[in-house]
């Protein structure tokens, strides 16, 4: 018993030692990279390479550590699901199955053909093509979130492709088994596998929409934050494990769990509860990827690894750029999307590992592909940093050419917001919409503002918001709301009138000079007006009261009372029209 206890203490001490090394490496790497202005992901990858078995050998390449790291990807997909909705996902179906399907199929075929030219083996080509056709969901999505680009056009297209790639993992694994002769009947097994997966997804969606809200209402009634967090984690891992049981990825299950909980009133609290887990475990995941980079092997096989890397990255980038032209992206955006997704993904390790077990690929070639995959993932932050400048170099700032893409951009949107005016107020509105992953398009008549915003990947276009043809091109008939931030009263009035002539149901929020101007705009059809001068004075007065010791709740209540009667109390004060 004493020996067992001592062994347990030793194992526990070893794990704690490794955790300490992970934490020290992560903190140091992020601090250094932050000073250099680089992404934390780069820091985690470098830290993993330094402390791992191919670096200073401070930690073991333990399978338990890898499993913990994979939880970070699961939490990432869960939070992305929380920030979406079924309506937005439905609007993306063309990109998911059209663009995503075309990317996977064409890339698989192209890499298989290239491999056949070199080794004259179609089976080997199909296996390698299937493995290398996929991209890194974890790294790309995390970088898009960090760069606040997930809601941009490039971000939405990238997410659609990555979502389809997750769905394609099961068919690709099935293909490998069939090529090895390990599966007797392709048609029957394929049909059963797809049917099982579809039934599982449908069951999860149906039961989730029926049961989750009452369950979480009962949990919330306990007023226990621990129980609430436990219920969130139970939902996440329960659905993720069910998806894994039917052959799909746990990451896809986590995404479905987030999507279901996004429809409840508890979304914000759930997101706050799991945020610490996501950040820590994602860092661990990226460190484990870095640990797998054998730089000695890379140097010893520099030519082979380099040829694989260059061939795959160039081929995938070109194919994605070409295919994306059919899905409403211009050449600059297509090239940037191709560069973003040019790396090979984590599932390549799974597919190639199965191929090695089934003797479809020699272990030496598999090792070359493993290393090339790891290096390509490590290079992703650098590729994405270059994407913006390359897009700007291709597109330039030709506003006339860019403006023609307004209709193409809006065609893929539904339930979006149209922002009229991209000045100081308009930019702030768009920034908040992007922060909350709400799709939008903005219109402005200043070519300099439009060119600068468009070059940064923002959906801002040259156009007059009071013209019916421009509003229709922006998808006004499918929009959820319009925000008019123009600073010229006459222009605001014309825009509101034009909006109401096309869509009588859409919510219209307008920027007004004062209460009288706001009332006038509401008579023209505005849903709600905000008098910027009075709002500014209320906020200023509130800060003064808080500085003098008035409790924040009292200040907020007073401001709310003034707003409740449309600022009538303020307007009735003597000298209210003065500054």
Secondary structure as GFF3:
##gff-version 3
##sequence-region A 1 579
A	DSSP	alpha_helix	2	36	.	.	.	ID=ss1
A	DSSP	alpha_helix	40	51	.	.	.	ID=ss2
A	DSSP	alpha_helix	63	82	.	.	.	ID=ss3
A	DSSP	alpha_helix	86	91	.	.	.	ID=ss4
A	DSSP	alpha_helix	93	93	.	.	.	ID=ss5
A	DSSP	pi_helix	94	99	.	.	.	ID=ss6
A	DSSP	alpha_helix	100	119	.	.	.	ID=ss7
A	DSSP	alpha_helix	122	132	.	.	.	ID=ss8
A	DSSP	alpha_helix	137	146	.	.	.	ID=ss9
A	DSSP	alpha_helix	153	179	.	.	.	ID=ss10
A	DSSP	alpha_helix	186	221	.	.	.	ID=ss11
A	DSSP	alpha_helix	225	245	.	.	.	ID=ss12
A	DSSP	alpha_helix	250	261	.	.	.	ID=ss13
A	DSSP	alpha_helix	267	291	.	.	.	ID=ss14
A	DSSP	alpha_helix	295	300	.	.	.	ID=ss15
A	DSSP	alpha_helix	302	324	.	.	.	ID=ss16
A	DSSP	three_ten_helix	325	327	.	.	.	ID=ss17
A	DSSP	alpha_helix	331	340	.	.	.	ID=ss18
A	DSSP	alpha_helix	347	357	.	.	.	ID=ss19
A	DSSP	alpha_helix	363	395	.	.	.	ID=ss20
A	DSSP	alpha_helix	399	403	.	.	.	ID=ss21
A	DSSP	alpha_helix	406	411	.	.	.	ID=ss22
A	DSSP	beta_strand	417	420	.	.	.	ID=ss23
A	DSSP	alpha_helix	424	435	.	.	.	ID=ss24
A	DSSP	beta_strand	440	444	.	.	.	ID=ss25
A	DSSP	alpha_helix	447	455	.	.	.	ID=ss26
A	DSSP	beta_strand	460	462	.	.	.	ID=ss27
A	DSSP	alpha_helix	468	473	.	.	.	ID=ss28
A	DSSP	three_ten_helix	476	478	.	.	.	ID=ss29
A	DSSP	beta_strand	481	484	.	.	.	ID=ss30
A	DSSP	alpha_helix	489	502	.	.	.	ID=ss31
A	DSSP	beta_strand	507	512	.	.	.	ID=ss32
A	DSSP	alpha_helix	515	524	.	.	.	ID=ss33
A	DSSP	beta_strand	528	531	.	.	.	ID=ss34
A	DSSP	alpha_helix	532	547	.	.	.	ID=ss35
A	DSSP	alpha_helix	552	564	.	.	.	ID=ss36
A	DSSP	alpha_helix	568	571	.	.	.	ID=ss37
###
